[in-house]
Amino acid sequence: MGCQYHDPNHNGATSFTVAMPRLTFGRGTLSELGARATRHGFKRIALFTDPYLLDGPLIDTAKTSLVNSGIEVSIFSDIRVEPCDDTVTRGAEFLNSGKFDAVVSVGGGSVIDSAKGALLVHQHGGNIIDYFAAPIGQGKPVPSPVLPHIACPTTSGTGSECTSITVIRINNLNTKFVVAHPYLLPMEAIVDPQCCDSLPPNVVASTGFDLCCHALECFTAREHTQHAKIENPNIRQYIQGANPFSDMVAKEAMQIVDQYLVRGVNDSSDSEARDKLMWGATLAGIAFGNCGTHLPHAMSYGITHLMQDITTEGYPIDSPFVPHGISVVVNAPAIFQYTAEATPERHIQGALCLGADVKGASTKDAGEVLSKRLIELMRDTHMPNGLSGVGFNQSHITALAESSIRQSRAIANAPRDSNLVDIENMYQSALSYW
């Protein structure tokens, strides 16, 4: 599609920035962790993980590699899935207790995000809530870098290893919000597809739809030129709206979803598909780390705020629990029906990247074509049938919308404006699809 952002008459941003960690991708690369840490001269490392990985082979590989390189390792594993402000506080206290040179995170998005939040609070004090934008927090500035961070994902969806974003649940509000700052970007990402070999099908599906929506939301996001221009380059965020770089990376990630998501979910022995999904997740993380997501992610937080009496196959988590990728995708077909009116060509191109048959489709059909393809992928990977599949009904619509409307950053990145009534209507349309 090329660069479609030149508009000499606009009053918005006139530039964009691309940032990502030093990235290593490939089978067996987790065992290189010690050599990479030694390269930076690290002597004492805090290793962040979760209780489910603590005694398993991945942590054994990471720790052995570090120790064999002469590095002292202390492990912090008191991390909950969907991390909260208490998790961050405990992680910061752990970092305060030792003179660490760096942090290594080995785990899914919850582990990587917990490490980012703990690093922030450890370095600059206070509570993670202080760093959220008003009115949720105080918008406390981040004046200097945090400790170096090497991120090693163990799921094929989050992309957090390549972003400057941490998503944390605030307990007293029972809702997740985002802290973003360039200093939170990990210095290195080690992406080893071997880490995903034993993931259950439903986990591959959930994380795969997280990657799918990361990419699709980036590709359909509001253009960076439509966001306010920030004169000081030192305070510009990487969450900046769609740009030529995020477009390029997001398109490749969507094509991977088309070719490999159903295969990777339905055949655990298909190592090619699972390796490709891990690469796709990394690409999608790079895309949204340099663009930002929009309504599907904003509206997912209403689900995780109000979910009740539900568990999900493949996740050993007590009720209530809906995995992040599922909470995002159950709304997505309805949302893209709504947003297609603003940028129909983009939505048709996104549908094409995801493998939709767009022959004969006009711009008026964009939302329908894209929504239909997403529903096909959901059905082929045994995802819940919309909101009703994760325990919601008509009576929950208003509360869901009132919860999600607080996600102002992501809502503002959507290509079409929306208010509370619009969001209620999207939730209504997302109750079921088949």
C-alpha positions, 0 to 999 in steps of 0.5 A: 500500500505504500506510504499514504500519510502525506498531507501538507494541510494537516495539523497533526504529527509530521513524523513517527519513531520506530523502536524495538529491542535487539531481537533474537528469534529461533529454536534453542535461543533461550539457552543463549541467555547467559551469553547475552547477559554476559555480553552486557557485563551483568553479574547479578540478575533478577529472574521474573517468572510465574508459579506455573513455570517455576519448576519446569524446563524453561526456567531450568534452561534459563537459570542454568544458562545464566549460572553457567556464565558466572551470573548470580540469579535470584528468582521472583515468581509471585506473579498472578496471571493478569497482573495487578498493582499488588503484583507490581509492588511485590516485584518492586520490593524484591528488586529493592532487596537486592543489588541487581544489574538487570532483570530477565523475564521468562513467561507470558505477557503477565510476567513480562508486564509485571517485570516492566511495572516492577522496574518502573516502581523500583527505579522511581518509587511510589505506586504503579497507579501514580504512573497512569494518566489522569484521571486514573493516576497522577501521570507521574513522569519517568525521568530516567531509564530503568534497569536493563530488561531481557524479555523471553516470551513463552506464549505466541501472542503477547508481543510484550517483549517488543513494546514499551507498554505494561498492562496492569489491573488496578485492584480497587477499580478491578480493571486493567489500564496501560502505562506506556513510556519509552524507558519500559522497552526491553533492551533485548528480546529472546524469542524461542519457539520451542517454548510453545511446543507444549501449549494446549490448543486453547492457549494457542488459539487465545494467544493467536487471536491476541496477535491477530487483533494486535496486527489488525488493530494497528493496520486499521488504527487512526493515522499518526498524522491525525494525532496531535503533534508533540514538539518535544521528541523526548516525550513522544510515545511510541503509541502514535497511530498507524504509520508505514512501518507498523503497516508493513509489519502488521500485514505480515503478521496477519498473513501468518494468522491466515496460513498458520493459526488453524493449523497450530491450534488443531495439530500440536505436532505441527511445529512449522505452524507453531514456530510461524505463530511465534514469529507472527506474535513478535511481528504484531508486538513490534507493530502495536508497540509502534502504533497502539491498539484500539477498540477491541483491546479497549472493550476487552477490559470491560469483559475482564472487569465484569466476568463471573463464574467462568474458567477456560480450558487449558488454563489452570486459573481459578474462576473468574478467568477469561484469557486476554486473547479471548476477551479481545476477539469475542468483540472484534467482529462487531467492532470492525463492522462499526469501524469499517465505515471510516476506512473501508479500504483498510478493512478490506485489505486487512480481510485480504491479509487474513485470507478472506475472499474479497472478490467483488466486494465494494467498500460498502462490504468492508465490515461484513467481509472482515467480520465474516473472516474473523468469525470463520477463524473463531469457529475453526479454532473453537472459540466462544460464540461472542459475549454469550460464550464467556458468560454475558447477556443483554443485562450486562451491556450497559455495565460493560460499556461504562467500564470500557469507556474509561480506556480513552487512549485506545478508543482515541486510536480507533479510526472512527469516533465512538461514544458510550452509546456506540460502544453499547451497540457494539457489545450488543452486536457481539453477543453471538455470531452463529 
